[in-house]
Amino acid sequence: MRTSIATVSLSGSLTEKLDAAARAGFDGVEIFENDLLASPLTPEEIRARCADLGLTVDLFQPMRDIEAVPEDAFARNLRRARHKFELMRRLGAGTVLVCSSVSPLAVDDDALAAEQLSRLADLARDCGVRVAYEALAWGRHVSTYDHAWRIVESAGHPALGTCLDSFHILSRSSDPKDLEGIADIPGEKIFFLQLADAPLLAMDVLQWSRHYRCFPGQGGFDVAGLLRHVLATGYDGPLSLEVFNDVFRQAEAGPTAVDARRSLLVLQETVGRAPLPAPVVPTGVAFAELVTPDAEPLTALLGALGFTRTARHRGKPVALWEQGDARILVNTGPVVRRDGTRLAAIGLESPDPAAAAQRAEALLAPVLPRRRAPGDAPLDAVAAPDGTELFFCATGRPGLPDWRADFEDTDREPAPAGIRRIDHVALTQPWHHFDEAVLFHRGVLGLHGKESVDLADPYGLLRSRAVTNADGSVRIALTVGAAPTDDTVHAQHIALATDDVIASARRFRDAGGALLPVPANYYDDLAARFELPDGELETYRDLGILYDRDAHGVFLHCYTRTVGRVFFELVQRDDGYRGYGAANAPVRLAAQHAVRALTGG
């Protein structure tokens, strides 16, 4: 299907927005009036610019407070409309969006509304324009799509149809039965369809709409369910995004436009309208790659954790450290950033690495160019929104390229496996990429998104959302800070699974490792909340072990000190615990701030 995006959804000047939409592959745009008014280009020049970029002008918007008003006010509205319709002719826009009135002059009179909209449509038809009437969720008298349709149907004018907007519909009701009325609208009378998602919030609907909309798949609305109803009517117009979002307005237009179009590709796939390559869900974590300008602090930490340097890359300054099925690559090559050790890449075990790369490219995540020496295993990677490289791997599987073949063994055997594997990785997202990251990991990788949780940091509130595969062998926690600069403050971390966190923590400490100190007050509270076996609380206090429990089981975890921007977590999941210890995050974050204040790092 054709795709379109409202210019209000992107940041920058009108020309920047048009360029970004075209580069992302959109077919058309909705021109928002404020963008046109602020542009130095004439309507004819904007029309030509769109044509040069391969974009159609699918909608001009909005016209407000038109209908159900006293005759003198309506006469002024017709005068205003005549000017706008002439502007649209120059712009090459064939449809105008008319929002249901919020004017205090408007009266609750459907017959008057229909009569005045019919007269507006007469004028529009004479100018070669169609009118799409939309019910605002906060409209003074018309606030539901079925009410707007009754007025349009009563008017009975060929140049008057309706515009359906997923936010205005779903913000008022999430009951699927309330969507059944869409079937009563003939597809040819749905002149336009605007799509937006949103997080489920209890707040004023106008403020919700103006600040918190997001692209389909990033919020809590059943946008796919609504789209199925609309397509069943025979609607064949564009799928258009209209998203008001404070973060998107500040983010770079290019990546936002790519994220927007990716959301429509995933949405079309969901409703059976986009023949994309099937998702190839990763089955495990092959490795985590750390880039560091100084390997000594990091390798000392890995050694204390029980890792062994088992191999080195044949042509690059990369060493492989192993314990059980947990593998850490230490890369001492050129470092772009100056903030020390960082998590640069994750290797994901893939049932079909080539098909996984094809899926990624179809969803606008191209395979990254790599310098590959003769004999190196072909290993494809794509960039996640935060810049982390994600490699599609097949470790030790006959018939598929194996990244391990690029390494020479050091003849050192891995240590006994106190640590079994990588339990999860936590990635701090740039402030303006959090929603994009969730959609990326769901759409490109086929992972399932969990509920978003808020984590209290001493200096703000963090948002975190995990994405996982079905059996939990791949878990990625995505976190974003409360302000644009927070991504430089909060570290990334790698959680290592062990069957005995107490033994692993003791071995680490005995080997010279420094565990994160936890305040005594935490353990006093723990004793009040849980009845623990004798001596257990004292052991937790001694080792800085944190405790959590959910409906499925128990979680024990502790943390190392931070090296650069990375720290490690030792975790023990008992009896099917499914979470990540979010209840303990405020204590952990405060402890890390305290250590940073003392050490300056």
C-alpha positions as CSV (number, residue, x, y, z in Angstrom):
1,M,0.0,0.0,0.0
2,R,1.0,3.6,-0.5
3,T,2.5,5.3,2.6
4,S,2.5,8.9,3.7
5,I,3.6,10.9,6.7
6,A,2.5,14.3,8.1
7,T,5.2,16.9,8.1
8,V,4.3,17.6,11.7
9,S,5.7,14.2,12.6
10,L,9.3,15.2,11.8
11,S,11.7,17.9,13.0
12,G,13.3,20.7,10.9
13,S,12.3,23.0,8.1
14,L,9.7,21.9,5.6
15,T,12.4,21.1,3.0
16,E,14.3,19.0,5.5
17,K,11.2,17.1,6.4
18,L,10.4,16.4,2.7
19,D,13.9,15.2,2.0
20,A,13.8,12.9,5.1
21,A,10.4,11.4,4.0
22,A,11.6,10.8,0.5
23,R,14.9,9.2,1.6
24,A,13.0,6.8,3.9
25,G,10.8,5.7,1.0
26,F,7.5,7.3,1.7
27,D,5.2,7.8,-1.3
28,G,3.5,11.0,-0.1
29,V,3.2,13.6,2.6
30,E,0.5,15.5,4.5
31,I,1.5,19.2,4.5
32,F,0.8,20.8,7.9
33,E,-0.3,24.4,7.6
34,N,2.3,25.7,10.0
35,D,5.1,24.1,8.0
36,L,3.9,25.8,4.9
37,L,3.4,29.2,6.5
38,A,7.0,29.1,7.9
39,S,8.6,28.1,4.6
40,P,10.2,30.6,2.3
41,L,9.1,28.6,-0.7
42,T,6.0,29.4,-2.7
43,P,3.3,26.7,-2.9
44,E,4.4,26.1,-6.5
45,E,8.0,25.6,-5.4
46,I,6.9,23.2,-2.7
47,R,4.8,21.3,-5.2
48,A,7.8,21.1,-7.6
49,R,10.1,20.0,-4.7
50,C,7.8,17.2,-3.8
51,A,7.5,16.1,-7.4
52,D,11.3,16.1,-7.8
53,L,11.5,13.9,-4.7
54,G,8.8,11.5,-5.9
55,L,6.3,12.6,-3.3
56,T,2.7,13.3,-3.7
57,V,0.9,15.9,-1.6
58,D,-1.8,13.6,-0.2
59,L,-3.4,16.0,2.3
60,F,-3.4,19.6,3.5
61,Q,-4.3,20.1,7.1
62,P,-5.9,21.3,9.3
63,M,-9.0,23.4,8.8
64,R,-10.6,24.0,12.2
65,D,-13.9,25.2,13.7
66,I,-15.9,25.2,10.4
67,E,-19.3,23.6,11.1
68,A,-22.4,24.1,13.2
69,V,-21.8,27.8,13.8
70,P,-24.0,30.9,13.3
71,E,-24.4,32.0,9.7
72,D,-22.2,35.1,10.0
73,A,-19.4,32.9,11.4
74,F,-19.9,30.4,8.7
75,A,-19.7,33.1,6.0
76,R,-16.3,34.0,7.4
77,N,-15.3,30.3,7.4
78,L,-16.3,30.0,3.7
79,R,-14.1,33.0,2.9
80,R,-11.2,31.4,4.7
81,A,-11.9,28.1,2.9
82,R,-11.9,29.8,-0.5
83,H,-8.4,31.1,0.1
84,K,-7.2,27.7,1.4
85,F,-8.7,25.8,-1.5
86,E,-6.8,28.2,-3.9
87,L,-3.7,27.6,-2.0
88,M,-4.2,23.8,-2.3
89,R,-4.6,24.1,-6.0
90,R,-1.2,25.8,-6.2
91,L,0.2,23.2,-3.8
92,G,-1.2,20.2,-5.7
93,A,-3.1,18.9,-2.7
94,G,-6.5,17.3,-3.5
95,T,-7.8,16.6,0.0
96,V,-8.2,18.9,3.0
97,L,-8.7,17.7,6.6
98,V,-11.5,19.4,8.5
99,C,-11.5,18.7,12.2
100,S,-14.7,18.6,14.2
101,S,-15.3,22.0,15.9
102,V,-14.0,22.9,19.3
103,S,-15.3,26.5,19.0
104,P,-17.5,27.9,21.7
105,L,-19.7,29.2,18.9
106,A,-20.5,25.7,17.7
107,V,-24.0,24.3,18.6
108,D,-25.1,20.7,19.1
109,D,-27.0,20.5,15.8
110,D,-26.1,17.6,13.5
111,A,-28.5,18.9,10.8
112,L,-26.8,22.3,10.8
113,A,-23.4,20.7,10.8
114,A,-24.3,18.5,7.8
115,E,-25.8,21.4,5.9
116,Q,-22.8,23.7,6.4
117,L,-20.3,20.9,5.6
118,S,-22.3,20.3,2.4
119,R,-21.9,23.9,1.4
120,L,-18.2,23.7,2.2
121,A,-18.0,20.6,-0.1
122,D,-19.8,22.6,-2.9
123,L,-17.0,25.1,-2.7
124,A,-14.3,22.4,-2.5
125,R,-15.7,20.6,-5.6
126,D,-15.7,23.8,-7.6
127,C,-12.0,24.1,-6.7
128,G,-11.2,20.5,-7.4
129,V,-10.8,19.6,-3.8
130,R,-12.3,16.9,-1.4
131,V,-13.1,17.5,2.2
132,A,-12.2,14.8,4.8
133,Y,-14.2,15.4,8.1
134,E,-12.5,14.0,11.2
135,A,-13.9,13.7,14.7
136,L,-11.4,15.1,17.3
137,A,-11.5,13.0,20.5
138,W,-12.0,16.3,22.3
139,G,-14.5,17.8,19.8
140,R,-17.1,20.1,21.4
141,H,-20.1,18.2,20.1
142,V,-18.6,15.6,17.6
143,S,-15.9,13.4,19.2
144,T,-16.4,9.9,17.8
145,Y,-15.8,8.5,14.3
146,D,-19.4,7.1,14.0
147,H,-20.9,10.5,14.9
148,A,-18.8,12.2,12.3
149,W,-19.8,9.5,9.7
150,R,-23.5,10.1,10.5
151,I,-23.1,13.8,9.7
152,V,-21.2,13.0,6.5
153,E,-23.8,10.5,5.4
154,S,-26.6,12.9,6.1
155,A,-24.9,15.6,4.0
156,G,-24.7,13.2,1.1
157,H,-22.2,15.2,-0.9
158,P,-19.7,13.4,-3.3
159,A,-16.9,15.8,-2.3
160,L,-17.4,15.1,1.4
161,G,-16.0,12.0,3.2
162,T,-14.6,11.1,6.5
163,C,-11.0,10.9,7.9
164,L,-10.4,8.1,10.4
165,D,-7.6,8.7,12.9
166,S,-6.5,5.8,15.1
167,F,-5.5,8.0,18.0
168,H,-8.9,9.8,18.1
169,I,-10.7,6.5,17.9
170,L,-8.6,4.3,20.3
171,S,-7.9,7.0,22.9
172,R,-11.6,7.0,23.6
173,S,-12.2,3.3,23.7
174,S,-10.0,0.1,23.5
175,D,-13.0,-2.2,23.2
176,P,-12.8,-4.0,19.9
177,K,-16.6,-3.9,19.7
178,D,-16.4,-0.1,19.3
179,L,-14.6,-0.6,16.0
180,E,-17.3,-2.6,14.4
181,G,-19.1,0.5,13.3
182,I,-16.3,1.1,10.8
183,A,-17.9,-1.6,8.7
184,D,-20.9,0.7,8.1
185,I,-18.7,3.2,6.2
186,P,-18.2,2.5,2.5
187,G,-14.5,2.4,1.7
188,E,-14.9,5.1,-1.0
189,K,-16.2,7.5,1.7
190,I,-13.1,7.1,3.8
191,F,-11.2,9.8,2.2
192,F,-8.1,9.5,4.4
193,L,-6.6,7.3,7.2
194,Q,-4.2,8.7,9.8
195,L,-2.4,6.3,12.0
196,A,-0.6,6.8,15.4
197,D,0.0,4.7,18.5
198,A,0.4,5.9,22.0
199,P,1.4,4.6,25.5
200,L,-1.6,3.9,27.7
201,L,-1.8,6.9,30.0
202,A,-4.5,8.3,32.3
203,M,-4.4,12.0,31.4
204,D,-6.2,14.7,29.5
205,V,-6.7,13.4,25.9
206,L,-5.7,16.7,24.3
207,Q,-2.3,16.7,26.1
208,W,-2.0,13.0,25.5
209,S,-2.5,13.6,21.8
210,R,-0.2,16.6,21.5
211,H,2.8,15.2,23.3
212,Y,2.8,11.4,23.5
213,R,1.7,9.9,20.2
214,C,4.2,7.5,18.7
215,F,4.5,5.2,15.6
216,P,2.4,2.0,15.3
217,G,4.0,-0.8,17.3
218,Q,5.6,1.6,19.8
219,G,2.6,2.1,22.1
220,G,-0.3,0.2,23.6
221,F,-3.1,0.7,21.0
222,D,-4.4,-2.0,18.8
223,V,-3.6,-0.1,15.6
224,A,-3.5,-3.4,13.6
225,G,-7.0,-4.3,14.7
226,L,-8.3,-0.9,13.6
227,L,-6.5,-1.2,10.3
228,R,-8.1,-4.5,9.6
229,H,-11.5,-3.0,10.0
230,V,-10.6,-0.1,7.7
231,L,-9.2,-2.3,5.0
232,A,-12.3,-4.6,5.1
233,T,-14.3,-1.6,3.9
234,G,-12.3,-1.5,0.7
235,Y,-10.3,1.6,1.6
236,D,-7.5,1.9,-0.9
237,G,-5.9,5.2,0.1
238,P,-2.5,5.7,1.7
239,L,-1.5,4.6,5.2
240,S,-0.5,8.0,6.7
241,L,1.3,8.7,10.0
242,E,0.3,11.8,12.0
243,V,2.3,11.8,15.2
244,F,2.7,14.6,17.6
245,N,5.7,13.8,19.9
246,D,8.0,16.1,21.8
247,V,11.0,13.7,21.4
248,F,10.5,13.3,17.7
249,R,10.3,17.1,17.3
250,Q,13.8,17.3,18.7
251,A,15.4,14.3,17.0
252,E,17.1,14.3,13.7
253,A,14.5,14.0,10.9
254,G,16.3,11.3,8.8
255,P,16.4,8.5,11.4
256,T,12.9,9.4,12.6
257,A,11.5,9.0,9.1
258,V,13.2,5.6,8.7
259,D,11.7,4.5,12.0
260,A,8.3,5.8,10.9
261,R,8.4,3.9,7.6
262,R,9.6,0.7,9.4
263,S,6.6,0.9,11.7
264,L,4.3,0.9,8.6
265,L,6.1,-2.0,7.1
266,V,5.7,-4.0,10.3
267,L,2.1,-2.9,10.6
268,Q,1.3,-4.0,7.0
269,E,3.0,-7.4,7.7
270,T,0.8,-7.8,10.8
271,V,-2.4,-7.4,8.8
272,G,-1.2,-9.5,5.9
273,R,-0.5,-6.7,3.4
274,A,3.4,-6.7,3.2
275,P,5.3,-9.7,1.9
276,L,8.3,-9.3,4.1
277,P,10.9,-12.1,4.8
278,A,9.7,-14.0,7.8
279,P,11.2,-13.1,11.2
280,V,14.3,-15.2,12.2
281,V,14.1,-15.1,16.0
282,P,17.6,-15.4,17.6
283,T,18.0,-18.5,19.9
284,G,20.9,-17.3,22.1
285,V,23.7,-14.9,22.7
286,A,26.9,-16.0,21.0
287,F,29.1,-13.2,22.4
288,A,29.2,-9.7,23.7
289,E,32.0,-7.5,22.3
290,L,33.6,-4.8,24.5
291,V,35.8,-2.1,22.9
292,T,38.4,-0.6,25.3
293,P,41.4,1.8,25.0
294,D,43.0,0.0,28.0
295,A,42.5,-3.7,28.3
296,E,44.2,-4.2,31.7
297,P,41.3,-3.1,34.0
298,L,38.8,-5.1,31.9
299,T,40.8,-8.2,31.6
300,A,41.6,-8.1,35.4
301,L,37.8,-7.9,36.0
302,L,37.1,-10.8,33.6
303,G,39.9,-12.9,35.2
304,A,38.4,-12.3,38.7
305,L,35.0,-13.4,37.3
306,G,36.6,-16.7,36.2
307,F,36.9,-16.1,32.5
308,T,39.9,-17.5,30.6
309,R,41.5,-15.9,27.5
310,T,41.0,-18.9,25.1
311,A,41.6,-17.4,21.7
312,R,42.8,-14.4,19.7
313,H,41.6,-13.1,16.3
314,R,43.9,-14.0,13.4
315,G,44.0,-10.4,12.0
316,K,42.5,-8.0,14.5
317,P,43.4,-7.0,18.1
318,V,40.5,-9.0,19.5
319,A,40.7,-11.6,22.3
320,L,38.1,-14.2,23.2
321,W,37.4,-14.8,26.9
322,E,35.2,-17.7,27.8
323,Q,33.4,-19.4,30.8
324,G,30.8,-22.0,30.1
325,D,28.7,-20.7,27.2
326,A,29.4,-17.1,28.1
327,R,31.8,-15.4,25.6
328,I,33.3,-11.9,25.8
329,L,35.3,-10.4,23.0
330,V,37.8,-7.7,24.1
331,N,38.6,-5.4,21.2
332,T,41.6,-3.0,21.7
333,G,41.4,-1.6,18.2
334,P,40.8,2.1,17.4
335,V,38.4,3.6,19.9
336,V,36.1,6.3,18.5
337,R,34.7,7.5,21.9
338,R,36.8,8.7,24.8
339,D,34.7,7.4,27.6
340,G,36.6,4.1,28.1
341,T,35.3,0.6,27.8
342,R,31.9,0.2,26.1
343,L,29.7,-2.5,24.8
344,A,30.0,-2.3,21.0
345,A,28.5,-5.4,19.6
346,I,26.3,-8.5,20.4
347,G,26.5,-11.7,18.6
348,L,23.1,-13.4,18.3
349,E,22.7,-17.1,17.6
350,S,20.5,-17.3,14.5
351,P,18.8,-20.3,13.0
352,D,19.5,-18.8,9.5
353,P,21.9,-15.8,9.6
354,A,21.4,-15.0,5.9
355,A,17.6,-14.9,6.2
356,A,18.0,-12.8,9.4
357,A,20.1,-10.3,7.4
358,Q,17.5,-10.3,4.6
359,R,14.7,-9.5,7.1
360,A,16.7,-6.7,8.5
361,E,17.4,-5.1,5.1
362,A,13.7,-5.4,4.2
363,L,13.0,-3.4,7.4
364,L,15.4,-0.6,6.5
365,A,18.3,-1.9,8.6
366,P,21.1,-2.5,6.0
367,V,23.9,-4.9,6.6
368,L,27.0,-2.9,7.8
369,P,30.1,-2.8,5.6
370,R,32.9,-4.7,7.1
371,R,36.6,-5.0,6.5
372,R,37.1,-8.7,5.9
373,A,40.4,-10.4,5.3
374,P,40.7,-13.4,2.9
375,G,39.6,-16.5,4.8
376,D,37.5,-14.6,7.4
377,A,34.1,-16.0,8.0
378,P,31.2,-14.1,6.3
379,L,29.5,-12.5,9.3
380,D,26.7,-10.0,8.7
381,A,25.8,-7.3,11.2
382,V,23.2,-4.5,11.4
383,A,23.2,-1.4,13.6
384,A,20.6,-1.1,16.4
385,P,19.3,2.5,16.9
386,D,21.8,3.1,19.7
387,G,24.7,2.1,17.4
388,T,25.3,-1.3,18.9
389,E,26.2,-3.8,16.2
390,L,24.1,-6.9,16.1
391,F,25.8,-9.9,14.4
392,F,23.9,-12.9,13.1
393,C,25.9,-16.0,14.2
394,A,26.0,-19.7,13.8
395,T,28.4,-21.0,16.4
396,G,29.7,-24.6,15.8
397,R,26.9,-25.6,13.4
398,P,28.0,-27.7,10.4
399,G,27.4,-26.2,7.0
400,L,27.2,-22.6,8.3
401,P,30.0,-20.0,8.6
402,D,31.4,-20.0,12.1
403,W,32.9,-16.8,13.6
404,R,35.1,-19.0,15.9
405,A,37.1,-20.0,12.8
406,D,38.6,-16.5,12.7
407,F,40.3,-17.1,16.1
408,E,43.4,-19.0,17.0
409,D,43.3,-21.0,20.3
410,T,45.7,-20.0,23.1
411,D,45.8,-23.6,24.4
412,R,44.3,-22.4,27.6
413,E,41.2,-24.3,28.7
414,P,38.1,-22.4,30.0
415,A,37.8,-22.3,33.7
416,P,35.1,-24.5,35.4
417,A,31.8,-23.1,34.6
418,G,30.6,-21.2,37.6
419,I,29.1,-18.9,35.1
420,R,27.0,-20.7,32.5
421,R,26.0,-18.1,29.9
422,I,25.0,-14.5,29.3
423,D,21.6,-14.1,30.9
424,H,20.8,-10.6,29.4
425,V,22.4,-7.4,28.3
426,A,21.2,-4.0,29.2
427,L,21.7,-1.2,26.7
428,T,21.3,2.5,27.5
429,Q,19.5,4.2,24.6
430,P,19.9,7.7,23.4
431,W,17.0,9.8,24.7
432,H,15.4,10.2,21.3
433,H,15.8,6.5,20.2
434,F,13.9,4.6,23.0
435,D,10.7,4.0,21.2
436,E,12.6,3.3,17.9
437,A,14.7,0.7,19.7
438,V,11.7,-1.2,21.0
439,L,10.2,-1.3,17.5
440,F,13.5,-2.3,16.0
441,H,14.1,-5.2,18.3
442,R,10.6,-6.4,17.9
443,G,10.3,-5.9,14.1
444,V,13.7,-6.7,12.9
445,L,14.7,-9.5,15.4
446,G,11.2,-10.9,16.1
447,L,11.6,-10.4,19.9
448,H,8.6,-9.9,22.2
449,G,8.3,-6.6,24.1
450,K,7.5,-6.7,27.8
451,E,5.8,-3.9,29.7
452,S,7.7,-0.7,30.2
453,V,8.7,0.0,33.8
454,D,10.0,3.2,35.6
455,L,13.1,3.0,37.6
456,A,13.9,5.6,40.2
457,D,17.4,7.1,39.9
458,P,18.6,9.6,42.5
459,Y,18.7,12.2,39.7
460,G,15.7,11.4,37.7
461,L,13.4,8.7,36.5
462,L,14.5,6.0,34.0
463,R,12.3,4.0,31.7
464,S,13.2,0.4,30.9
465,R,11.6,-2.1,28.6
466,A,12.8,-5.7,28.0
467,V,12.6,-7.6,24.7
468,T,13.0,-11.4,24.7
469,N,12.5,-14.5,22.7
470,A,10.0,-17.1,23.8
471,D,12.2,-19.2,26.1
472,G,14.3,-16.3,27.5
473,S,17.6,-17.4,26.0
474,V,17.8,-13.9,24.5
475,R,17.0,-11.0,26.8
476,I,17.8,-7.4,26.1
477,A,16.8,-4.6,28.5
478,L,16.5,-1.2,26.9
479,T,16.8,1.8,29.2
480,V,16.5,5.5,28.7
481,G,17.2,8.4,31.0
482,A,14.9,11.3,32.0
483,A,16.9,13.9,30.0
484,P,18.8,14.1,26.7
485,T,22.2,13.9,28.4
486,D,21.4,10.8,30.5
487,D,22.7,8.3,28.0
488,T,26.3,9.5,28.8
489,V,25.8,8.9,32.6
490,H,24.1,5.5,32.9
491,A,26.3,2.5,32.0
492,Q,25.6,-0.6,29.9
493,H,25.9,-4.0,31.5
494,I,26.2,-7.7,30.9
495,A,24.3,-10.1,33.2
496,L,26.0,-13.5,33.7
497,A,23.9,-16.5,34.7
498,T,25.1,-18.8,37.5
499,D,23.5,-21.6,39.4
500,D,25.1,-20.4,42.7
501,V,25.4,-16.6,42.9
502,I,26.9,-16.8,46.4
503,A,29.7,-19.0,45.3
504,S,30.3,-16.9,42.2
505,A,30.4,-13.7,44.2
506,R,32.8,-15.2,46.8
507,R,35.1,-16.5,44.1
508,F,35.1,-13.0,42.4
509,R,35.9,-11.3,45.7
510,D,38.6,-13.8,46.7
511,A,40.2,-13.2,43.3
512,G,40.5,-9.5,44.0
513,G,37.3,-8.3,42.4
514,A,35.3,-5.4,43.9
515,L,31.6,-5.9,44.3
516,L,29.2,-3.0,44.4
517,P,28.6,-2.1,48.1
518,V,24.9,-2.1,49.1
519,P,23.6,0.1,52.0
520,A,22.7,-1.7,55.2
521,N,19.3,-0.1,55.2
522,Y,18.4,-2.3,52.2
523,Y,19.0,-5.4,54.2
524,D,17.0,-4.1,57.2
525,D,14.1,-3.6,54.8
526,L,14.6,-7.0,53.2
527,A,14.3,-8.6,56.7
528,A,11.0,-6.9,57.2
529,R,9.6,-7.9,53.8
530,F,10.7,-11.5,53.5
531,E,11.2,-14.3,56.0
532,L,14.6,-15.7,55.0
533,P,16.5,-18.8,56.4
534,D,18.9,-18.2,59.3
535,G,22.2,-16.7,58.1
536,E,21.1,-16.0,54.6
537,L,20.5,-12.3,55.1
538,E,24.0,-11.9,56.6
539,T,25.5,-13.6,53.6
540,Y,23.6,-11.3,51.2
541,R,24.7,-8.3,53.3
542,D,28.4,-9.5,53.2
543,L,28.5,-9.9,49.5
544,G,26.1,-7.1,48.4
545,I,23.6,-9.6,47.0
546,L,20.1,-8.2,46.2
547,Y,16.9,-10.3,46.5
548,D,13.7,-10.2,44.5
549,R,10.7,-12.5,44.2
550,D,7.8,-12.7,41.7
551,A,4.9,-15.1,41.2
552,H,7.2,-17.6,39.5
553,G,10.4,-17.7,41.6
554,V,13.3,-16.0,43.2
555,F,16.1,-13.7,41.8
556,L,19.5,-13.2,43.5
557,H,21.9,-10.8,41.9
558,C,25.0,-8.6,42.6
559,Y,27.1,-6.2,40.6
560,T,30.8,-5.5,39.9
561,R,32.2,-2.0,39.9
562,T,32.0,-0.1,36.6
563,V,34.9,-0.1,34.1
564,G,34.5,2.7,31.6
565,R,30.8,2.5,30.7
566,V,30.3,-1.2,31.5
567,F,29.7,-3.3,34.5
568,F,28.8,-7.0,35.1
569,E,25.9,-8.5,37.0
570,L,25.9,-12.0,38.5
571,V,22.3,-13.4,38.4
572,Q,20.7,-16.6,39.8
573,R,17.1,-17.3,38.6
574,D,15.3,-19.9,40.7
575,D,12.0,-21.6,39.9
576,G,11.3,-19.7,36.7
577,Y,11.7,-16.1,37.9
578,R,11.0,-13.9,34.8
579,G,12.0,-10.4,35.7
580,Y,15.2,-8.4,36.1
581,G,15.2,-7.3,39.7
582,A,13.5,-3.9,38.9
583,A,12.5,-3.5,42.5
584,N,16.1,-3.3,43.4
585,A,17.1,-0.9,40.7
586,P,16.8,2.3,42.8
587,V,19.2,0.9,45.4
588,R,21.7,-0.3,42.7
589,L,21.6,3.1,40.9
590,A,22.1,5.0,44.2
591,A,25.0,2.8,45.1
592,Q,26.6,3.3,41.7
593,H,26.3,7.1,42.0
594,A,27.9,6.9,45.5
595,V,30.9,4.9,44.1
596,R,31.2,7.3,41.2
597,A,31.2,10.3,43.6
598,L,34.0,8.7,45.6
599,T,36.2,7.5,42.8
600,G,35.4,10.1,40.1
601,G,34.6,7.3,37.6
